[in-house]
């Protein structure tokens, strides 16, 4: 992320927006269960809120410096693992839920996004849910804070078919304002 993006994502303003708006909308109606994986948390505004919920939380973050920061800030409230969402270092069917918030647009290509979706499917228990949010990438300010960064917005029109193509069922995608939210389930059997 560039400097402006880092400032926004580490700000109190963003943390408040995450806690008051983004997570309540993204998780509405979701039962995440007892063993949750969040991938791509960056500075961890979402992670800090998730860590306050009951159950076990594991966090997968690519950037080592963000991992160090998350470990310091979260202590024993979450297990922070450095790794790639397109090749997750977890066993099959481990998690009751896999979550990601405002990070999919940071993956270089649609193919990489699809690999992350396939990995989410692989590490989910039967009946588990994959859910999250992402920015639509339409606003001028959003584009401005991504100058020099990866900006590959997810198309909400094609996302249901992409998730179904990975084997997910009961796929829901909806937009609101400048964001989308999705939820998809691994078949129960």
VEXLORO-464433 format. One record per residue: y negated, x, z of N, C-alpha, C, CB in turn; chain. Coordinates in steps of 0.02 Angstrom, whole numbers. Atoms other than C-alpha are relative to their C-alpha. Glycine has a CB too. Example, Ala and Ser with C-alpha at 12.3 -4.5 7.8 and 13.67 -1.06 7.14 Angstrom:
VEXLORO-464433
      n.v      n.u      n.w     ca.v     ca.u     ca.w      c.v      c.u      c.w     cb.v     cb.u     cb.w   mol
       59       45        0      225      615      390      -60       45        0       -1      -50       62     A
       59      -42       -3       53      684      357      -55      -39       37      -23       20      -71     A
//
This chain:
VEXLORO-464433
      n.v      n.u      n.w     ca.v     ca.u     ca.w      c.v      c.u      c.w     cb.v     cb.u     cb.w   mol
       59       42        0        0        0        0      -62       44        0        0      -48       61     A
       63      -37        0     -177       57      -32      -36      -10       66      -45      -20      -59     A
       36        2      -63     -305       79      107      -25      -69       18      -60       48       -2     A
       25       68      -13     -382      -94       90       57      -46       20      -37      -29      -61     A
      -59       40      -15     -211     -175       89       25       16       71       55       11      -52     A
      -20      -21      -68     -163      -75      245      -45      -30       53        0       76        6     A
       47       28      -49     -321     -132      334       11      -75        9      -73       13      -23     A
      -11       72       -5     -290     -315      293       64      -15       38        2      -32      -70     A
      -65       15      -29     -106     -312      341        7       21       73       54       33      -40     A
       -3      -22      -70     -138     -223      506      -55      -33       42       -6       76        4     A
       57       30      -36     -287     -332      555       21      -56       47      -51      -27      -50     A
      -11       57      -45     -298     -459      695       -6      -65      -38      -51        2       59     A
        7       60       41     -356     -585      566       67      -18      -33      -54       11      -54     A
      -64       12       33     -191     -566      470       53      -21       52       23       62      -39     A
      -48       17      -52      -88     -571      630       -9      -72       23       -7       47       61     A
       14       69      -19     -173     -734      680       21      -49      -54      -73       -9       15     A
      -19       44       56     -147     -810      508       76       -6       -4      -28       27      -67     A
      -73        0        1       37     -760      513       27      -46       54       28       71        9     A
      -25       38      -57       64     -836      685      -17      -74       -5      -27       28       64     A
       23       69        0      -37     -995      658       17      -39      -63      -74       -1       10     A
       -9       35       64       -5    -1034      474       64       20      -37      -59       11      -44     A
      -53      -23       45      117     -928      376       70      -13       27       -9       73      -14     A
      -68        9      -27      270     -925      490       16      -73       16        8       41       63     A
      -18       70      -10      259    -1107      546       16      -37      -65      -58      -37       35     A
      -14       31       65      251    -1160      363       65       27      -29      -58       11      -48     A
      -59      -32       30      383    -1036      305       65      -18       35       -9       73        0     A
      -61       13      -38      506    -1080      443       10      -74       17       -1       39       64     A
       -5       71      -17      476    -1268      454       68      -28      -22      -58      -39      -34     A
      -65       30       13      644    -1355      467       58       49       -6       -5      -39      -62     A
      -52      -51        7      743    -1192      469       31       14       69      -29       66      -30     A
      -36      -24      -58      876    -1154      598       25       70      -17       60      -48       21     A
      -17      -69       18      885     -964      590       63       25       36      -58       45       17     A
      -61      -21      -34     1031     -952      711      -11       58       48       52       18      -50     A
       -1      -49      -55     1075     -810      829       -7       73      -21       61       -8       38     A
        1      -70       22     1071     -653      721      -39        4      -66       72       28       -9     A
       47        4       56      922     -638      604      -17       70      -27      -64      -36       21     A
       25      -60       33      875     -504      478      -66      -17      -34       52       27      -52     A
       63        4       39      696     -485      419       -4       64      -41      -63       -9       47     A
       10      -60       40      670     -368      273      -71        3      -27       51        3      -57     A
       67      -13       27      507     -290      215      -57      -22       44       -6      -32      -64     A
       53       25      -44      397     -322      368      -65       40       -3       24        0       69     A
       61      -41        2      271     -182      334      -25       14       71      -54      -36      -40     A
       30      -12      -66      154     -177      484       30      -43       55      -74      -12       -4     A
      -37       38      -50      257     -311      571      -35      -59       31       19       45       53     A
       32       60      -28      140     -457      597       50      -57        7      -60      -22      -44     A
      -51       51       -3      284     -574      557       54       18       51       32      -11      -68     A
      -53      -23      -44      408     -469      655      -16      -11       73       13       74      -12     A
       20       10      -70      310     -479      816        9      -72       22      -73       21       11     A
      -10       71      -15      316     -669      808       75      -15        2      -35      -45      -52     A
      -73       12        2      501     -671      760       35       29       61       30       29      -64     A
      -31      -33      -57      543     -551      902       -7      -40       64      -30       69        9     A
       10       42      -60      479     -678     1028       48      -60        1      -72      -25        4     A
      -46       57        4      608     -806      970       68       20       30        9      -23      -73     A
      -66      -17      -28      782     -818     1048       46       29      -54       32      -63       30     A
      -49      -28       45      926     -723      971      -15       73      -16        4      -39      -64     A
        4      -71       19      951     -551      896      -41        6      -65       71       31       -9     A
       41      -13       60      826     -482      768       11       72      -23      -75      -13       14     A
       -4      -65       33      860     -338      649      -54        1      -54       71       13      -30     A
       55       -7       48      722     -271      537       18       57      -47      -68       14       37     A
      -12      -50       51      746     -177      374      -66       15      -35       54      -23      -51     A
       64      -21       30      593      -79      315       11       65      -38      -55       10       55     A
       -9      -58       43      586       48      174      -41       61       23      -20      -18      -71     A
       45      -55      -16      438      153      234       12       29       69      -73      -24       -5     A
      -14      -30      -65      482      276      374      -59       -6       50       17       73       -8     A
       57        4      -47      305      273      447       -8      -70       29      -66       21      -36     A
        2       68      -27      310       83      463       57      -10       50        4      -51      -56     A
      -56        5      -47      481       98      547      -19       31       67       63       36      -29     A
       20      -32      -63      412      220      676      -48      -44       38      -32       69      -14     A
       48       44      -32      267      103      711       34      -61       30      -55      -21      -50     A
      -35       60      -24      380      -49      727       43       17       61       44      -29      -55     A
      -41      -19      -59      498       43      846      -43        8       61       38       65      -14     A
       46       -9      -57      351       91      957      -24      -68       26      -61       43      -20     A
       31       63      -20      276      -83      958       51      -52       25      -38      -29      -58     A
      -50       51      -18      437     -184      974       47       21       55       39      -19      -61     A
      -46      -28      -51      536      -70     1091       69      -30      -10      -26      -15       72     A
      -68       26        4      699     -161     1126        4      -73      -25       33        5       67     A
        0       70       23      648     -331     1054       29       -9      -70      -71      -28        1     A
      -30        3       67      716     -288      880       29       68      -17      -53      -21      -53     A
      -28      -62       26      826     -159      798      -33       14      -67       78       -4       -7     A
       35      -18       61      724      -71      663       41       53      -38      -72       27       15     A
      -41      -43       42      823        8      521      -41       19      -61       67      -34      -19     A
       33      -22       60      748      113      383       49       -7      -58      -26       75        6     A
      -45       11       56      822       58      217      -31      -43      -53       65      -30       23     A
       23       33       61      806      -27       49       30      -70       -3       20       42      -62     A
      -23       69        5      818     -216       28       45      -12      -60      -59      -47       -3     A
      -43        9       59      904     -192     -140       68       33       10      -34       30      -61     A
      -64      -31      -17     1046      -96      -56        5        3       76        7       72      -32     A
        4        6      -73     1058     -156      123       59       34       35       -2      -73       20     A
      -52      -37      -37     1155      -49      249       35      -42       53      -30       62       33     A
      -32       45      -48     1242     -197      331       65      -25      -29      -47      -59       17     A
      -63       27       25     1417     -268      321       -9      -71      -29       51       -3       57     A
        0       67       29     1455     -426      223        1      -52       57       61      -10      -46     A
       -1       60      -43     1423     -593      311      -20       13       72       69      -29       -1     A
       21      -19      -68     1336     -517      462      -50      -49       31      -31       69       -2     A
       58       34      -28     1178     -624      482        3      -76       -8      -63       26      -31     A
        7       73        4     1146     -807      520      -59      -20      -44       -9      -30       71     A
       57       13       44      980     -796      425      -28       66      -25      -55      -41       37     A
       37      -56       28      888     -675      312      -68      -27      -18       38       33      -62     A
       69       23       10      699     -690      307      -42       55      -32      -31      -22       67     A
       51      -48       24      558     -607      211      -64      -37      -14       25       38      -65     A
       65       32        4      374     -644      209      -49       46      -36      -27      -17       70     A
       52      -34       39      242     -590       82       18       72      -18      -65       -1       38     A
      -18      -68       20      340     -440       22       33        3      -68       46       30       50     A
      -37       -3       63      436     -489     -135      -43       26      -57       27      -68      -16     A
       45      -23       54      284     -454     -244       -8       76        1      -69      -34        6     A
        3      -74       -4      297     -271     -188       60       34      -34       -3       22       72     A
      -57      -28       35      463     -247     -279      -19       10      -74       63      -46        6     A
       24      -22       66      438     -158     -446       15      -48      -58       30       65      -16     A
      -21       40       58      530     -282     -558       36      -63       23       44       41      -46     A
      -40       60      -13      613     -451     -569       72       21       16       -2      -48      -61     A
      -69      -24      -13      779     -356     -575        8       24       72       19       56      -49     A
       -4      -22      -70      740     -274     -407       -4      -59       48      -58       50       15     A
        2       60      -42      692     -441     -332       68      -34        0      -55      -49      -26     A
      -65       32        4      856     -513     -395       53       40       38       21       -7      -73     A
      -48      -40      -40      952     -367     -316      -10      -14       75      -10       76      -14     A
       13       17      -70      866     -406     -150       29      -69       16      -76        2       15     A
      -29       67      -11      917     -589     -169       76        5        6      -19      -48      -58     A
      -73       -8       -2     1097     -537     -205       22       33       66       24       42      -60     A
      -15      -32      -63     1096     -424      -52       -8      -49       58      -44       62       12     A
        8       51      -52     1029     -566       55       61      -46        1      -64      -42      -11     A
      -61       42        4     1174     -673       -6       59       36       30       15      -20      -73     A
      -57      -39      -23     1299     -535       31        3        5       76       -1       69      -30     A
        0      -12      -72     1244     -506      211       -5      -64       41      -58       45       18     A
        3       64      -36     1228     -691      255       70      -26       16      -37      -53      -42     A
      -62       35      -17     1366     -783      346        5      -63      -44        0      -19       76     A
       -6       65       33     1438     -936      259      -42      -53       37       75      -22       -3     A
       45       51      -28     1313    -1077      286      -67       27       21       33      -32       58     A
       63      -30      -21     1173     -954      326      -57      -14      -49        9       75        7     A
       59       16       39      996     -974      262      -40       64      -17      -44      -49       38     A
       47      -50       24      885     -858      160      -66      -36      -10       25       37      -66     A
       63       36        3      704     -908      182      -59       49        5       -4      -52       55     A
       60      -40       -6      528     -843      169      -57      -27      -40       14       71      -21     A
       60       18       36      361     -846       85      -21       60      -43      -58      -20       48     A
       32      -54       38      264     -746      -43      -65      -27      -28       46       27      -56     A
       63       18       31       92     -746     -118       11      -12      -74      -53       55       12     A
       -6       15       71       72     -821     -290      -35       52      -43      -28      -68      -15     A
       32      -54       37      -41     -677     -341      -54      -24      -47       50       38      -38     A
       48       28       46     -171     -788     -422      -72       14       19       10      -73       -5     A
       70       -8      -22     -327     -752     -319      -28       68      -17       -4      -12       74     A
       34      -63       16     -454     -619     -363        3       49       57      -71      -14      -18     A
       -3      -44      -58     -457     -549     -186       70       30        8      -20      -38       65     A
      -69      -23       -5     -268     -538     -183       12       56      -51       50      -58      -11     A
       -8      -51       52     -270     -442     -347      -39       64       18      -22      -27      -68     A
       42      -57      -17     -410     -330     -283       33       44       54      -68      -25       25     A
      -31      -41      -53     -316     -276     -126       64       33      -24       14      -42       61     A
      -60      -32       28     -170     -228     -238      -16       51      -54       46      -53      -28     A
       17      -51       49     -266     -109     -350       35       65       19      -78       10       -4     A
      -38      -61      -13     -155       44     -364       65      -12       36      -42       47       40     A
      -63       19      -33      -12      -49     -278       44      -37      -49      -14      -44       63     A
      -46       42       39      139     -139     -346      -21      -73       11       75       12       21     A
       15       72       -4       96     -319     -386       42      -34      -53      -77      -14      -11     A
      -47       33       43      241     -415     -461       15      -69       29       65       42       -9     A
       -9       66      -31      218     -598     -409       64      -35      -23      -60      -43      -16     A
      -60       41       14      370     -712     -400      -24      -65      -32       41      -13       65     A
       16       63       34      362     -858     -521       37      -57       35       19        4      -76     A
      -34       54      -36      396    -1016     -420       40      -46      -46      -51      -42       38     A
      -37       42       48      457    -1103     -579       70       28      -14      -39       -7      -65     A
      -65      -30       16      598     -979     -609       41       18       62      -10       62      -43     A
      -33      -21      -62      640     -939     -427       62      -41       17      -48       -2       57     A
      -61       38      -17      762    -1085     -399       61       22      -41      -12      -74      -11     A
      -56      -20       42      870    -1033     -547       23       71       17      -19       -4      -75     A
      -18      -69      -18      864     -850     -495       41        1       64      -64       42        9     A
      -38        3      -62      923     -891     -319       68      -32      -11      -40      -38       53     A
      -64       32       16     1057    -1009     -385       46       48      -37      -11      -64      -42     A
      -39      -50       37     1112     -869     -502       33       51       45      -44       34      -49     A
      -31      -46      -49     1149     -763     -348       52      -34       43      -54       30       46     A
      -51       38      -37     1261     -901     -279      -27      -45       53       47       47       30     A
       29       43      -51     1139     -990     -165        4      -73      -21      -73       19       15     A
        3       72       13     1144    -1179     -150      -55      -31       43       69      -33       16     A
       54       36      -36     1022    -1310      -83      -65       42       -1       22      -14       75     A
       59      -41       10      880    -1205     -152      -62      -45       -3        5       42      -66     A
       64       35        0      704    -1267     -116      -56       51       -8       -9      -43       65     A
       59      -42        9      543    -1188     -178      -59      -48       -4        4       46      -64     A
       61       40        4      372    -1262     -147      -61       44        7       -1      -55       54     A
       62      -37       -3      195    -1203     -167      -50      -37       44      -29       13      -70     A
       54       27      -40       46    -1229      -54      -57       50        1       24      -16       73     A
       56      -46        4     -124    -1153      -82       16       59      -45      -19       25       70     A
      -13      -60       40      -99     -975     -140       68       31       15      -55       52       12     A
      -65      -27      -20       79     -956      -74       57      -45      -23        3        7       76     A
      -61       39       10      256    -1012     -105       45       11       60       36       20      -67     A
      -53       -9      -50      396    -1041       17       66      -20      -32      -14      -42       66     A
      -66       14       27      580    -1043      -18       51       -2       56       20       52      -53     A
      -58       -1      -43      743    -1078       69       60      -14      -43       -7      -53       58     A
      -62        7       38      919    -1064        3       57       16       48        1       48      -63     A
      -56       -8      -46     1089    -1071       85       60       31      -35       20      -68       29     A
      -65      -25       24     1248     -973       64       49      -57        9       23       65       40     A
      -49       54      -10     1389    -1097       34       40       10       64       47       -4      -60     A
      -35       -2      -64     1481    -1141      194       72       23       -7       -2      -68       32     A
      -70      -22        9     1652    -1102      121        6       51      -55       44      -59      -16     A
//
